[in-house]
Amino acid sequence: MSKAVLDAVKPVTGDNMFINKIARLDYALEKVYQPYMRVDHALTRKIVSFQANKTVPFYRWYKYKEGFSARLVEHYIRKHGIDTTKKLLDPFAGSGATLFCAGDLGIDALGVELLPIGQHIIKARNLLNYFSNDNLETLMQWKNEKPWIKRKGEINFTVLRITDGAYSEENTILIKKILSCMQRENEDLKTVLLLALFCILESISFTRKDGQYLRWDQRSGRCWGALPFNKGEIRNFNDAMTEKLEEIIQDVKGESENDLLDFVPLSVKKGRLSVIGGSCLRELPRLEENSIDLVITSPPYCNRYDYTRTYALELAMIGVDEKKLLELRQEMLSCTVENREKDLLSLNPAWISPLSICDNHELLQKILEYLYAKKDNKTLNNNGIPRMVKGYFYEMARVLYELHRVLASGGEVVMVNDNVRYAGASISVDLILSDIAAKIGFQIEEISVLPIGKGDSSQQMGIHGKEPLRKCVYIWRKK
Ligand SMILES: C[S@@+](CC[C@H](N)C(=O)[O-])C[C@H]1O[C@@H](n2cnc3c(N)ncnc32)[C@H](O)[C@@H]1O
């Protein structure tokens, strides 16, 4: 065999050894948790994603792509049998599906969300639950009269490198005019009008949210990549804004054709909702012990999705500048290749215990060993992957430790998450996180698997074949 062939074979042999070892450890862990794993046919992809919210009043306004459905939250609240004296928490609140569903059922709920866009959606929706008739009247005038069109004044908005050129000249002017026009209204109205603007930004822009980044339409003149991309219709600002206001008004007045999930609330009074803006890694340690009865959440997946890029249009509109954007990216739970290691022990010295659980986790360590070896061999398509995977589990271990601390005895965590695959190694996020949770002290109740495994990224598919990846809902109980 020539040296060239041997060189080509060597890393493959090494990889296979690692992958076999990872697969064996994975199999052993799967055997431990097999009694709790079951395919749940009620868990359709639609109900576990934002899709089921698309026609639901209130939830339909802003398409938070990574959100889950209110129906899913309702299912688990009822399953847990919680009553209105109890309190719910979502440490990765996003656009607030967990909070609003709990609130509508009559249960108090607290959320933590890092990104100002999610915080704003929650704040505005919460205001609309108690909107005055006068404010609603003014909102209707906005819809009917479109006062921004004739507005002389303009207010500039922040432009980031990754949002530069996102709108046509005409739409840019209309955005500036509407921002100026909002200034004459009271704070509540401003908050709601800004929400309506956020809801239409993507549709009036040259971009499309694509998980890891904003994808640019060829009409922007900012199109990279081999194939020109056309996102289809770019909405006219005035039409999009008027329709969004109409949708909001209809839902607030209770005139929508679709019912609000045909909810039977547990109480006539809505639950109180609050959201803390910031990282749950910083905020959870500040919450009181045993103060929460149920956690329903979906953290970022370990899939390289970058929320600070996907939601850059909205973040810029809120005034997030380049510096703040980088800070937010680093504060995010590590889920992108750009996340640097966080100094977690200086955040909380008590976290030595989840740290040592991760350090001693055989499967996790073997996966990391493999990925770092691939990095050293220069055979990874991105060198940030090992650091991201490590950061993901080490940070999640801290989050789970804190959730265990804040939950009252008998309290549960319900978590939606996806497995991932890097460099041919399947990473059973469900088994590893459940195992860490068990070592922290949780009782594993269920690992419900969605019926059809999720595919893989197209890049990976070509190289490693089509082994489906599990998407699951885990339920862990504090003993
Ligand atoms: C999968 S989404 C949650 C979506 C939510 N379930 C919904 O229905 O809208 C994950 C969320 O976690 C947020 N996030 C990421 N890192 C965070 C951190 N360290 N602390 C708090 N929130 C964080 C992201 O901004 C994102 O909104």
The ligand as a MOL file (V3000), in Angstrom:
LIG
                    3D

  0  0  0     0  0            999 V3000
M  V30 BEGIN CTAB
M  V30 COUNTS 27 29 0 0 0
M  V30 BEGIN ATOM
M  V30 1 C -35.5380 26.7590 22.2620 0
M  V30 2 S -35.6710 28.4430 22.6980 0 CHG=1
M  V30 3 C -37.0360 28.4470 23.8120 0
M  V30 4 C -38.3290 28.7230 23.1040 0
M  V30 5 C -39.5190 28.7600 24.0270 0
M  V30 6 N -39.8200 27.4440 24.5640 0
M  V30 7 C -40.7430 29.2570 23.2610 0
M  V30 8 O -41.6950 28.5160 23.0760 0
M  V30 9 O -40.7030 30.4010 22.8050 0 CHG=-1
M  V30 10 C -34.3090 28.6820 23.7640 0
M  V30 11 C -34.2250 30.0740 24.3420 0
M  V30 12 O -33.1540 30.1170 25.2750 0
M  V30 13 C -32.6150 31.4270 25.2400 0
M  V30 14 N -31.2940 31.3780 25.8870 0
M  V30 15 C -30.1040 30.9940 25.3800 0
M  V30 16 N -29.1520 31.0310 26.3110 0
M  V30 17 C -29.7490 31.4730 27.4520 0
M  V30 18 C -29.2800 31.7180 28.7690 0
M  V30 19 N -28.0230 31.5230 29.1150 0
M  V30 20 N -30.1800 32.1300 29.6900 0
M  V30 21 C -31.4760 32.3300 29.3640 0
M  V30 22 N -31.9680 32.1360 28.1290 0
M  V30 23 C -31.1110 31.6930 27.1860 0
M  V30 24 C -32.6020 31.7710 23.7720 0
M  V30 25 O -32.5340 33.1640 23.5830 0
M  V30 26 C -33.9380 31.1750 23.3240 0
M  V30 27 O -34.9530 32.1380 23.3980 0
M  V30 END ATOM
M  V30 BEGIN BOND
M  V30 1 1 1 2
M  V30 2 1 2 3
M  V30 3 1 2 10
M  V30 4 1 3 4
M  V30 5 1 4 5
M  V30 6 1 5 6
M  V30 7 1 5 7
M  V30 8 2 7 8
M  V30 9 1 7 9
M  V30 10 1 10 11
M  V30 11 1 11 12
M  V30 12 1 11 26
M  V30 13 1 12 13
M  V30 14 1 13 14
M  V30 15 1 13 24
M  V30 16 1 14 15
M  V30 17 1 14 23
M  V30 18 2 15 16
M  V30 19 1 16 17
M  V30 20 1 17 18
M  V30 21 2 17 23
M  V30 22 1 18 19
M  V30 23 2 18 20
M  V30 24 1 20 21
M  V30 25 2 21 22
M  V30 26 1 22 23
M  V30 27 1 24 25
M  V30 28 1 24 26
M  V30 29 1 26 27
M  V30 END BOND
M  V30 END CTAB
M  END
